Amino acid sequence: MDDDGNKRICKLDDVVINRIAAGEVVQRPCNAIKELIENSIDAGSDSISVSVDDGGLKTLQITDTGHGIRKEDLSIVCERFTTSKLRTFSDLQSINTHGFRGEALASISHVSYVTIQTKTANDKCAWIAHYRDGILHPKKPGMPSDPKPCAGNVGTIITAEDLFYNMATRKRAMNGRDEFNRIAHVITCYAVHNTGVAFSLKKVGDNMPKIRTSSKATKVDSISNLFGPAVGKELIEFSCDDKSFGFTSSGLLSNANYSGKSFRFLLFINNRLVESNAAKKAFEAVYSSVLPKNSYPFVYLSIHIDPQNIDVNVHPTKNEVHFLHEDAIIAGIQAKAQQTLYKCSTSRNYYTQARLPGVDITEAVKEVAEGKQPDGVQRVYDHQLVRTDCNQTKLDLFLHNQSNKTVPSIGSTESSSSSDKLFSVVKDSELPGPSRISEKRPLSSENKENIDSVNVETFVGSGNDKPAKSKEFVPKCVPKPDTSSQSKRRPVYLSSVLSLQEDICKARHEGAVELLREHKFVGIANTRFALAQVKTKLHLFDIAKLSEALFYQKVVFDFQNFDIFKFTEAAPLHDLIMIALDDPASSWNPDHGPKEELAAFAVDLFSSKRQMLEDYFSIVITESNELAGLPILVEQYFPLLHLIPMFLLRAATEVNWDSEKECFHTMALELAKLYAMRPIDTEPDESGSQAAGNEAPESDPNVPDWKFTTEHILFPQLKSFFIPDKSITTNGSILQVADLHDLYKVFERC
């Protein structure tokens, strides 16, 4: 500094100059990879492999099969402005290679520790050398810095370690994951463009590469491999050339059937990966009239321009180029691309899928569908009218009843089945004294921890509500079961049961819940199916499948809190199981052992589990091994009693008694099968009798028939309690059979 306070101009040190220049050329690891890939392609490589660690910040290695570097050139290969592709400034006017300035390796060596291993076809061995700040550097202090012979293949391996070790601020600003994605993008682009070169990219330590292409793959094959088959199958080729402007171009465009979340634009000019905002905007304009809003295409474009008309030395990273007649060339390519696209867009493919009512419908679409007027007055058209009053005329009144015989689906005191004669039903509330087991189990520390990790709320009916006016309840996930308003309810602390409840809540499907909550009962189609309306759509409900799923959830959520209905006369377990074994449906054969021994085994099993069955499931077994009661899963609904023998046999053989959770799960499944409403054959077959296994007990005027049970007991429970999952829309439990809007379209055509 002079006496007057002004700073003097001085020449910078060579190290500072080189590091400043290196920071401009190698701004990120992906810039280094781009430079090294271009060098490998210029060297005639047909295979390029890249390995990186921490996004290239720790280790960045590239291996190629090019012609290699001569040993004599290793001493200057990392110095600035050393190149084999340029001799005079005029050579820039006809340059056809990717690299030309001789700054890539020099810049990398000034911001990292570089190691080069190379071998030419004429060398007897490979040579390895280490570099720092553009010059040879010994691997360890005190060792010579000259290149050393080593084993290796023809080609070059360049390794850069600890990238930006001397630029702490820049290194801290980078994230390894983001840098890896940028490197992957560069390699993906060059793999698409260079079809004769095999590329691979992997992280250090991984066995499988993240990117791998074949040298024999076409551009379409590479795009399908790297961007997905959804892009590859929708590509169309186009080309454009104009001798007056001295350019040729070719590319691949996605047609109107493809739309992505972002614009994928791969642009190569004279085989260099570059960016051009003008070209990108031109293609955006082409697709603006083809694709819907917020949908984007895929474009690969390769332009070859006369080297005399292009200036490649305008950007430190060679990310941009300038060329003559830029606007005219882009306009010509745009017109050709638009013409090609319109020719291939005369027809389009549309893919549809089943959708539950109300799912993914925006408010704007709802307003249009509901016919809302600008002044706020809502207009409802005929095809949008929705049945809202469940008391309106139902389907039953339009059907001719061929027989006055009613078919009850609940237990009765008279039955044509031999097993049903053993029982008569007595409501638990009619018995003297308390019928509910009310003692509480001590809460262990283990169960206290488990209850906090499961969010379930359960429900028990009051027992006095009428079916048509039963209280609606939707189980919700809450931190703990709330029993403050239900003093008689016993809290559940078993982690296995809470886990089953949590599984049901996690599988909840909002679309299916909305369908069941908003349905209006229309009528009975037959003994298996019922019709219900949801908005303007008519659905067919499988009564058997839905009731079985409902009763399974009833067992899980009302665990150890069931009312009991008892038999006026207890039935011996041994006799019931023998009835089941005599039934052909049991599939018993002599290989299974004598029936008496099987029955005795089942009786002993139930006797040993007597207390657990009564406490948890309200299945009452006396000390004399007689069945005295079953749980009430839904008020005023009881199972077909002639199915009880088969239930007991299945409970003894199908329930997993060794695992607590599996035991409760399989027992709940068997109870659900017992209580489920099964199809009943009301018409005799050719022999004059009903089909085996579906016999219905004789009509009892004191009990409601199966139609009443379906409409007034089962469907209210499905609406208020059942938590459906997505499977009910795919397994045939609920099927859409008609849509009022579509029917109006059919009638309009007529």
C-alpha positions in Angstrom: 0.0 0.0 0.0 1.3 3.4 -1.0 1.7 6.4 1.4 -1.5 7.9 0.1 -3.5 4.8 1.2 -4.1 3.3 -2.2 -3.6 -0.5 -2.8 -1.0 -1.4 -5.4 -1.8 -3.8 -8.3 0.3 -7.0 -8.0 0.4 -10.3 -9.9 -1.4 -13.2 -8.2 0.5 -16.3 -7.3 0.1 -19.2 -9.8 -1.5 -21.4 -7.1 -4.2 -18.8 -6.5 -4.8 -18.3 -10.2 -5.2 -22.0 -10.9 -7.5 -22.5 -8.0 -9.7 -19.6 -9.1 -9.9 -21.1 -12.6 -10.5 -24.5 -11.2 -13.5 -23.2 -9.2 -15.0 -21.9 -12.4 -14.6 -25.1 -14.5 -15.4 -27.6 -11.7 -18.3 -26.1 -9.8 -19.8 -29.4 -8.7 -18.9 -33.1 -8.9 -21.2 -33.5 -11.9 -19.1 -30.9 -13.8 -16.0 -33.1 -13.2 -17.8 -36.2 -14.3 -19.0 -34.4 -17.5 -15.5 -33.4 -18.4 -14.1 -36.9 -17.7 -16.9 -38.6 -19.7 -16.2 -36.4 -22.7 -12.5 -37.2 -22.5 -13.3 -40.9 -22.4 -15.6 -40.6 -25.4 -12.9 -38.7 -27.3 -10.5 -41.5 -26.5 -12.7 -44.0 -28.3 -14.1 -45.8 -25.3 -16.9 -48.3 -25.7 -17.4 -48.8 -22.0 -17.4 -46.2 -19.2 -17.9 -47.0 -15.5 -18.3 -44.4 -12.8 -18.1 -45.0 -9.0 -18.8 -42.3 -6.5 -18.8 -42.0 -2.7 -20.9 -39.3 -0.9 -22.0 -37.9 -4.2 -18.4 -37.7 -5.5 -17.2 -35.5 -2.6 -15.2 -38.3 -1.0 -14.4 -40.4 -4.1 -15.1 -40.0 -7.8 -13.7 -42.6 -10.1 -14.2 -43.1 -13.9 -12.9 -46.2 -15.8 -12.9 -46.3 -19.6 -11.6 -48.6 -22.3 -10.1 -45.9 -24.5 -6.7 -45.8 -26.1 -5.1 -44.6 -22.9 -2.3 -42.0 -22.2 1.3 -42.5 -23.1 3.8 -42.6 -20.3 5.7 -39.6 -21.7 2.6 -37.4 -21.4 1.8 -38.3 -17.7 4.2 -35.6 -16.5 2.2 -32.8 -18.1 -1.3 -34.3 -18.4 -2.6 -32.3 -15.4 -1.1 -29.0 -16.3 -3.3 -26.2 -17.6 -3.8 -25.8 -21.4 -2.3 -29.2 -22.3 -4.4 -31.0 -24.9 -4.1 -33.4 -27.8 -7.1 -31.9 -29.6 -6.0 -28.4 -30.5 -2.8 -26.8 -31.9 -3.8 -23.3 -33.1 -6.6 -20.9 -32.4 -8.0 -21.4 -35.8 -8.6 -25.1 -35.0 -11.5 -23.9 -32.9 -13.3 -23.2 -36.1 -13.3 -26.9 -37.0 -13.2 -28.6 -33.7 -15.2 -31.9 -33.6 -14.2 -33.3 -30.3 -15.8 -32.7 -26.9 -12.8 -31.3 -25.1 -10.3 -28.7 -26.5 -9.0 -26.4 -23.8 -7.0 -28.8 -21.7 -8.4 -27.5 -18.4 -10.4 -30.4 -17.2 -7.8 -32.6 -15.5 -5.8 -29.5 -14.4 -8.9 -28.0 -12.7 -9.8 -31.3 -10.9 -6.2 -31.7 -9.7 -6.3 -28.2 -8.1 -9.4 -29.1 -5.9 -8.8 -32.8 -5.2 -6.2 -35.5 -4.9 -5.9 -37.1 -8.4 -4.7 -40.6 -9.3 -4.3 -41.7 -12.9 -3.8 -45.3 -14.0 -3.5 -45.8 -17.7 -2.2 -48.2 -20.4 -2.0 -48.0 -24.2 -2.2 -50.9 -26.6 1.6 -50.7 -27.2 2.6 -50.6 -23.5 3.7 -53.8 -21.8 2.3 -52.7 -18.5 0.1 -50.0 -17.0 1.4 -46.8 -15.3 0.1 -45.1 -12.2 0.8 -41.5 -11.1 -0.5 -39.1 -8.4 -1.1 -35.4 -8.8 -1.8 -32.3 -6.7 -2.1 -28.7 -7.9 -1.5 -29.8 -11.5 1.9 -31.5 -11.0 3.2 -35.0 -10.1 3.1 -35.6 -6.4 4.4 -38.5 -4.4 1.9 -40.9 -2.9 3.6 -40.6 0.5 6.2 -38.0 1.7 9.7 -39.0 0.8 8.7 -41.2 -2.1 9.5 -40.4 -5.7 6.7 -38.7 -7.7 7.5 -40.4 -11.1 4.9 -42.7 -12.6 5.2 -46.3 -11.5 4.5 -49.5 -13.4 1.5 -51.6 -12.4 -0.9 -54.2 -13.7 -3.9 -52.9 -15.7 -6.0 -53.1 -18.8 -5.9 -50.9 -21.9 -7.7 -47.7 -21.0 -7.6 -45.2 -18.2 -8.8 -45.0 -14.6 -9.0 -41.5 -13.1 -9.7 -41.2 -9.4 -10.4 -37.8 -7.6 -10.5 -38.0 -3.8 -11.6 -35.4 -1.2 -13.1 -33.1 -3.8 -13.0 -29.4 -2.8 -10.8 -30.2 0.2 -9.3 -26.7 -0.1 -12.7 -25.0 -0.6 -14.4 -25.6 2.7 -17.3 -23.2 2.2 -18.3 -24.7 -1.2 -18.0 -28.3 0.2 -20.3 -27.5 3.2 -22.9 -26.2 0.9 -23.2 -29.5 -1.0 -25.3 -32.5 -0.1 -24.1 -36.0 -1.1 -27.5 -37.2 -2.2 -28.3 -34.2 -4.4 -24.8 -34.4 -6.0 -25.3 -38.1 -6.8 -28.6 -37.3 -8.5 -26.9 -34.6 -10.6 -24.2 -37.1 -11.6 -26.8 -39.7 -12.5 -28.6 -37.1 -14.7 -25.4 -36.4 -16.6 -24.6 -40.1 -17.2 -28.2 -40.7 -18.2 -28.1 -38.1 -20.8 -24.8 -39.3 -22.3 -26.0 -42.9 -22.2 -29.0 -42.0 -24.3 -27.0 -40.0 -26.8 -24.0 -42.3 -27.2 -25.6 -45.6 -28.2 -22.3 -47.3 -29.0 -20.9 -46.9 -25.4 -21.9 -48.9 -22.4 -22.4 -46.8 -19.2 -22.7 -47.8 -15.6 -22.9 -45.8 -12.3 -22.7 -47.2 -8.8 -22.0 -46.1 -5.3 -18.8 -47.2 -3.6 -19.6 -50.4 -1.6 -22.7 -51.3 -3.6 -22.8 -54.6 -5.5 -25.3 -53.5 -8.1 -25.0 -50.4 -10.2 -27.8 -47.7 -10.1 -27.5 -47.2 -13.9 -26.4 -49.7 -16.5 -26.8 -49.6 -20.3 -25.6 -51.8 -23.1 -23.4 -50.7 -26.0 -25.8 -52.5 -28.3 -28.9 -50.7 -27.1 -30.7 -48.3 -29.3 -31.7 -44.8 -28.1 -35.3 -46.0 -27.5 -34.0 -49.0 -25.5 -31.8 -46.7 -23.4 -34.7 -44.3 -22.8 -37.0 -47.2 -21.7 -34.3 -48.5 -19.4 -33.4 -45.2 -17.9 -36.7 -43.3 -17.8 -39.1 -46.2 -17.8 -41.1 -48.2 -20.3 -44.0 -45.7 -20.0 -41.8 -43.2 -21.9 -40.2 -45.6 -24.3 -43.5 -47.0 -25.8 -44.8 -43.5 -26.5 -41.9 -42.1 -28.5 -42.0 -40.9 -32.1 -39.0 -40.1 -34.2 -38.5 -36.8 -36.2 -35.7 -35.2 -38.1 -35.1 -31.8 -39.7 -32.3 -30.3 -41.8 -31.7 -27.1 -43.8 -28.6 -26.7 -45.9 -29.0 -23.0 -46.1 -28.4 -22.7 -42.4 -26.0 -25.6 -42.3 -27.6 -27.8 -39.7 -29.2 -31.3 -39.3 -31.2 -32.5 -36.4 -32.9 -35.6 -35.2 -34.7 -36.5 -32.0 -37.4 -38.5 -30.1 -40.6 -36.9 -28.9 -43.3 -38.3 -26.6 -46.7 -38.4 -28.2 -50.0 -37.1 -26.7 -50.5 -40.3 -24.7 -47.6 -39.5 -22.4 -47.5 -36.8 -19.7 -45.0 -36.5 -17.0 -44.7 -34.5 -13.8 -41.7 -32.4 -15.2 -40.3 -31.5 -18.6 -37.5 -33.8 -19.5 -35.5 -32.1 -22.2 -32.2 -33.6 -23.4 -30.3 -31.3 -25.8 -27.1 -32.2 -27.6 -25.4 -29.8 -30.0 -22.5 -31.3 -31.9 -22.5 -34.2 -29.4 -22.1 -31.9 -26.3 -24.8 -31.8 -23.6 -25.9 -28.2 -23.4 -28.8 -26.1 -22.3 -30.9 -23.7 -24.4 -33.8 -21.8 -22.9 -34.9 -20.8 -26.4 -35.2 -24.4 -27.6 -36.9 -25.5 -24.4 -39.5 -22.7 -24.7 -40.1 -23.7 -28.3 -41.0 -27.2 -27.4 -43.2 -26.1 -24.5 -45.2 -24.1 -27.0 -45.5 -27.1 -29.2 -47.0 -29.2 -26.4 -49.2 -26.5 -24.9 -52.0 -27.3 -27.3 -51.6 -31.1 -27.0 -51.2 -31.8 -23.3 -53.4 -30.7 -20.4 -52.2 -28.2 -17.9 -49.5 -29.3 -15.5 -48.5 -32.2 -17.8 -45.1 -32.3 -19.4 -43.5 -34.2 -22.3 -40.2 -36.0 -22.9 -37.9 -34.6 -25.7 -34.5 -35.8 -26.9 -32.9 -33.5 -29.5 -29.5 -33.8 -31.2 -28.4 -30.9 -33.5 -25.3 -30.9 -35.7 -24.2 -27.5 -36.9 -21.3 -26.6 -39.2 -18.3 -26.1 -36.8 -17.6 -22.8 -38.5 -21.0 -21.5 -37.4 -20.8 -22.4 -33.7 -18.8 -20.8 -30.8 -18.2 -23.5 -28.1 -15.9 -21.4 -25.9 -18.5 -19.2 -24.2 -19.0 -20.9 -20.9 -16.4 -22.2 -18.3 -18.2 -25.5 -18.0 -19.2 -25.6 -21.8 -22.8 -25.8 -20.6 -23.9 -23.3 -23.3 -22.9 -22.6 -26.9 -23.7 -19.8 -29.4 -24.3 -20.4 -33.1 -25.3 -18.4 -36.1 -29.0 -18.3 -37.2 -30.1 -19.5 -33.8 -33.6 -18.2 -34.0 -34.2 -19.5 -37.5 -32.8 -23.0 -36.7 -34.9 -23.3 -33.6 -38.0 -22.1 -35.5 -37.5 -24.7 -38.2 -37.0 -27.5 -35.7 -40.1 -26.4 -33.8 -42.3 -26.4 -37.0 -41.1 -29.9 -37.9 -41.7 -31.2 -34.4 -45.2 -29.7 -34.3 -46.0 -31.2 -37.7 -44.7 -34.7 -36.7 -46.6 -34.5 -33.4 -49.9 -33.5 -34.9 -49.7 -36.4 -37.4 -49.3 -38.9 -34.6 -52.0 -37.3 -32.3 -55.1 -38.0 -34.4 -56.0 -40.7 -31.9 -55.2 -41.0 -28.2 -55.4 -43.7 -25.6 -57.3 -43.2 -22.4 -57.0 -45.5 -19.4 -59.8 -45.9 -16.9 -60.0 -47.7 -13.6 -62.7 -48.4 -11.1 -63.3 -45.6 -8.6 -65.4 -45.5 -5.5 -68.0 -42.7 -5.3 -66.6 -39.4 -4.3 -62.9 -40.4 -4.4 -60.5 -37.7 -5.7 -63.2 -35.4 -6.9 -62.2 -31.8 -6.6 -64.6 -29.1 -5.4 -64.6 -27.5 -8.8 -65.7 -30.7 -10.5 -68.4 -31.2 -7.8 -69.8 -27.7 -8.5 -70.0 -28.4 -12.2 -71.6 -31.8 -11.7 -74.2 -30.4 -9.2 -75.1 -27.6 -11.7 -74.4 -24.6 -9.4 -75.4 -21.3 -10.9 -73.2 -18.1 -10.6 -75.9 -16.5 -8.4 -75.7 -19.3 -5.9 -79.0 -20.9 -7.0 -78.4 -24.7 -7.4 -80.0 -26.5 -10.2 -80.4 -30.3 -10.0 -81.1 -32.1 -13.2 -83.1 -35.3 -13.5 -80.1 -37.6 -13.9 -78.6 -36.1 -10.7 -81.6 -36.9 -8.4 -80.5 -39.0 -5.5 -82.7 -41.2 -3.3 -82.5 -39.7 0.2 -85.6 -41.1 2.1 -85.1 -44.8 3.1 -88.9 -45.0 3.7 -89.7 -44.6 0.0 -91.1 -47.5 -1.9 -88.6 -50.4 -2.1 -87.9 -53.1 -4.6 -89.9 -55.7 -2.7 -93.3 -54.2 -3.7 -92.5 -54.7 -7.4 -91.7 -58.4 -7.0 -94.3 -61.2 -7.0 -94.1 -63.4 -3.9 -94.5 -66.9 -5.2 -94.9 -68.4 -1.7 -96.3 -67.2 1.6 -93.6 -69.2 3.3 -91.0 -67.1 5.2 -87.5 -68.3 5.7 -86.1 -67.2 9.1 -82.3 -66.8 9.4 -82.2 -66.7 13.2 -82.5 -69.4 15.7 -86.0 -70.8 16.6 -87.4 -73.2 19.1 -88.6 -75.5 16.3 -86.3 -76.9 13.6 -86.2 -79.6 11.0 -82.6 -80.3 11.9 -81.8 -82.9 14.5 -79.3 -80.6 16.2 -81.8 -77.7 16.5 -84.3 -79.8 18.6 -81.7 -79.7 21.4 -82.1 -76.0 22.0 -84.5 -73.1 22.7 -83.4 -69.6 23.0 -83.6 -67.5 26.2 -82.4 -63.9 26.2 -79.8 -63.4 28.8 -81.8 -60.5 30.3 -84.6 -62.8 31.1 -82.5 -65.0 33.4 -82.5 -64.2 37.1 -79.4 -62.6 38.5 -76.5 -61.0 36.7 -75.5 -62.8 33.5 -72.4 -60.8 32.6 -69.0 -61.6 34.0 -68.1 -58.4 35.7 -64.8 -59.1 37.5 -61.8 -57.2 36.2 -58.3 -58.6 35.6 -55.3 -56.8 37.2 -53.5 -54.6 34.8 -49.8 -55.7 34.4 -47.0 -53.2 33.6 -46.5 -55.0 30.2 -50.1 -54.5 29.2 -50.0 -50.9 30.4 -47.2 -50.2 27.9 -49.1 -52.1 25.1 -52.3 -50.2 25.5 -50.6 -46.9 24.9 -49.3 -48.0 21.6 -52.8 -48.9 20.1 -55.6 -46.5 19.3 -59.0 -48.2 19.3 -62.5 -47.3 20.5 -65.1 -50.0 20.9 -68.9 -50.1 21.2 -71.5 -52.3 23.0 -75.2 -51.9 22.2 -77.5 -51.0 25.0 -79.7 -54.1 24.4 -82.9 -52.0 24.5 -82.6 -50.1 21.2 -84.9 -51.1 18.4 -83.0 -52.3 15.3 -84.5 -49.6 13.1 -83.5 -46.8 15.5 -80.2 -48.2 16.8 -77.5 -45.7 17.8 -75.1 -45.1 14.9 -71.5 -45.5 15.9 -68.3 -45.3 13.9 -65.2 -46.8 15.6 -62.4 -44.2 15.7 -58.8 -44.3 16.7 -58.2 -42.6 20.1 -55.3 -42.9 22.6 -57.2 -45.2 25.0 -60.7 -46.9 25.1 -63.1 -44.5 26.7 -65.2 -46.3 29.2 -66.4 -43.4 31.3 -69.9 -43.5 29.7 -70.1 -47.3 29.7 -69.7 -48.4 33.4 -70.5 -52.0 32.6 -67.9 -52.3 29.9 -64.7 -54.1 30.7 -61.6 -52.5 29.3 -59.3 -54.7 27.1 -55.6 -54.7 28.0 -54.4 -57.7 26.1 -51.8 -56.6 23.5 -52.8 -59.3 21.1 -56.4 -58.1 20.9 -55.3 -54.5 20.7 -53.0 -55.4 17.8 -56.0 -57.1 16.0 -58.0 -54.0 16.5 -55.2 -51.8 15.3 -54.8 -53.9 12.1 -58.5 -53.3 11.3 -58.1 -49.5 11.8 -55.0 -49.3 9.7 -56.6 -51.1 6.8 -59.6 -48.7 6.8 -60.3 -47.4 3.3 -62.0 -44.0 3.3 -63.7 -44.5 -0.1 -65.3 -47.8 1.1 -66.3 -46.1 4.4 -68.1 -43.3 2.4 -69.9 -45.9 0.3 -71.3 -47.8 3.3 -72.1 -44.7 5.3 -74.1 -43.0 2.4 -75.9 -46.0 1.0 -79.7 -46.3 0.9 -81.2 -49.7 1.1 -83.2 -50.6 -2.1 -84.3 -54.2 -1.7 -83.4 -57.9 -1.7 -82.2 -59.3 -5.0 -82.1 -63.0 -3.8 -81.0 -64.8 -0.7 -77.4 -63.8 -1.2 -77.5 -60.3 -2.7 -79.2 -57.0 -1.8 -79.4 -53.8 -3.7 -78.4 -50.4 -2.3 -78.1 -47.0 -3.8 -75.1 -44.6 -3.3 -75.9 -41.2 -4.8 -76.7 -41.9 -8.4 -75.2 -45.4 -8.5 -76.8 -48.7 -7.8 -74.7 -51.4 -6.1 -75.1 -55.1 -5.4 -74.1 -56.1 -1.8 -73.0 -59.7 -1.1 -74.8 -60.3 2.2 -72.7 -63.4 3.1 -69.3 -61.8 2.6 -70.2 -58.5 4.2 -71.9 -60.1 7.2 -68.9 -62.4 7.8 -66.5 -59.5 7.8 -68.9 -57.5 10.1 -69.1 -60.2 12.7 -65.4 -60.7 12.7 -64.9 -57.1 13.7 -67.7 -57.4 16.2 -65.8 -60.2 17.9 -62.5 -58.3 17.9 -63.9 -54.9 19.1 -66.4 -56.3 21.7 -63.9 -58.8 23.0 -64.9 -60.0 26.5 -67.9 -57.7 26.5 -70.6 -59.8 25.0 -74.1 -60.4 26.3 -75.0 -64.1 26.4 -78.0 -66.0 25.2 -78.5 -69.3 26.9 -80.2 -72.5 25.9 -83.1 -73.8 28.0 -81.5 -77.1 27.9 -77.7 -77.5 27.6 -76.4 -79.7 24.8 -73.6 -82.3 25.3 -70.5 -81.3 23.4 -69.8 -84.9 22.5 -73.2 -85.3 20.8 -72.8 -82.1 18.9 -69.4 -83.0 17.6 -70.6 -86.4 16.6 -73.4 -84.8 14.6 -70.7 -82.7 12.8 -68.5 -85.7 12.1 -71.5 -87.5 10.6 -72.1 -84.6 8.3 -70.5 -85.1 4.8 -69.3 -81.5 4.9 -66.8 -82.4 7.7 -64.8 -84.5 5.1 -64.1 -87.1 7.7 -62.4 -90.3 6.6 -61.1 -93.4 8.5 -57.5 -92.1 8.1 -58.4 -89.3 10.6 -59.1 -91.8 13.3 -62.3 -93.1 15.0 -65.0 -90.6 15.4 -65.4 -91.3 19.1 -61.7 -90.5 19.7 -61.9 -87.3 17.7 -65.0 -86.3 19.6 -63.4 -87.1 23.0 -60.3 -85.1 22.0 -62.4 -82.1 21.1 -64.4 -82.3 24.4 -61.2 -82.5 26.4 -59.9 -79.4 24.6 -63.0 -77.3 25.2 -63.0 -78.5 28.8 -59.5 -77.3 29.4 -60.3 -73.9 27.7 -63.7 -73.5 29.5 -62.8 -70.5 31.6 -61.1 -68.7 28.7 -64.0 -69.3 26.3 -66.6 -68.0 28.7 -64.6 -65.0 29.9 -63.4 -63.8 26.5 -66.0 -65.0 24.0 -69.1 -65.7 26.2 -69.2 -69.3 25.0 -70.6 -71.1 28.1 -69.6 -74.7 28.7 -70.7 -76.4 31.9 -68.6 -78.6 34.1 -70.4 -81.6 32.7 -69.1 -80.6 29.2 -72.3 -79.2 27.8 -72.8 -76.2 25.7 -75.1 -73.8 27.6 -74.7 -70.4 25.8 -73.3 -68.4 22.9 -72.4 -64.7 22.6 -74.8 -62.0 21.3 -72.8 -60.2 18.7 -75.7 -58.0 17.5 -79.0 -57.3 19.3 -81.9 -59.4 18.1 -79.7 -61.5 15.8 -78.8 -65.1 16.5 -77.1 -67.7 14.3 -78.6 -70.7 12.6 -78.5 -73.2 15.4 -78.1 -76.2 13.1 -74.7 -74.8 12.2 -73.4 -75.0 15.8 -72.1 -78.6 15.5 -69.9 -77.7 12.6 -68.7 -74.6 14.4 -67.5 -76.6 17.4 -65.7 -79.1 15.1 -63.9 -76.3 13.3 -63.1 -74.5 16.5 -61.4 -77.7 17.8 -59.4 -78.3 14.6 -58.9 -74.9 12.9 -58.2 -72.6 15.8 -54.5 -72.1 16.6 -54.6 -72.7 20.4 -50.8 -72.3 20.8 -50.4 -68.6 19.9 -52.4 -66.0 21.8 -53.0 -63.6 18.9 -53.5 -66.3 16.4 -55.9 -68.0 18.8 -58.1 -64.9 19.1 -57.9 -64.2 15.4 -58.9 -67.7 14.3 -61.6 -68.0 16.9 -63.0 -64.7 15.7 -63.0 -66.1 12.1 -64.9 -69.2 13.1 -67.5 -67.2 15.1 -67.9 -64.9 12.1 -68.6 -67.9 9.9 -71.2 -69.2 12.3 -73.0 -65.9 12.6 -72.7 -64.9 8.9 -75.9 -64.9 6.9 -75.6 -67.7 4.4 -77.6 -68.1 1.2 -80.7 -70.2 1.9 -82.3 -72.4 -0.8 -86.0 -71.7 -0.7 -86.8 -73.6 -3.8 -86.7 -77.5 -3.9 -84.4 -79.2 -6.3 -85.3 -81.9 -8.8 -85.6 -84.5 -6.1 -88.1 -82.4 -4.2 -85.8 -81.5 -1.3 -83.6 -78.6 -0.5 -80.0 -78.5 -1.3 -77.7 -80.2 1.4 -76.1 -77.8 3.8 -78.5 -75.0 3.1 -81.6 -76.3 4.8 -83.6 -73.6 6.6 -85.5 -74.2 9.8 -89.2 -74.1 9.7 -91.0 -70.8 9.8 -91.7 -69.3 13.2 -94.2 -66.5 13.3 -92.6 -65.1 16.4 -89.2 -64.3 14.7 -88.5 -61.9 11.8 -87.7 -63.5 8.4 -84.4 -63.2 6.7 -85.5 -60.2 4.6 -86.3 -58.3 7.7 -83.0 -59.3 9.3 -81.1 -58.1 6.3 -82.7 -54.8 6.0 -83.3 -53.8 9.6 -80.5 -55.5 11.5 -77.6 -56.3 9.2 -77.5 -53.1 6.9 -77.8 -50.6 9.9 -74.8 -52.4 11.4 -72.8 -52.1 8.2 -73.6 -48.4 8.0 -72.8 -47.6 11.7 -70.2 -50.0 12.9 -68.4 -51.8 10.0 -64.8 -50.6 9.1 -64.3 -51.7 5.5 -60.9 -52.1 3.8 -60.1 -51.8 0.1 -60.7 -55.5 -0.5 -64.5 -55.2 -0.4 -64.4 -53.3 -3.7 -62.2 -56.0 -5.4 -63.4 -59.4 -4.0 -67.0 -59.0 -5.2 -68.5 -57.9 -1.9 -69.8 -54.7 -3.5 -70.4 -54.4 -7.2 -71.7 -51.4 -9.2 -74.4 -52.5 -11.5 -75.8 -49.2 -12.8 -75.3 -45.5 -12.9 -78.2 -43.1 -13.4 -76.1 -40.7 -15.4 -75.0 -43.4 -17.8 -78.5 -44.7 -18.2 -79.8 -41.3 -19.2 -77.1 -41.3 -21.9 -78.4 -44.6 -23.2 -82.0 -43.4 -23.3 -81.0 -40.2 -25.0 -79.5 -42.3 -27.8 -82.7 -44.3 -28.1 
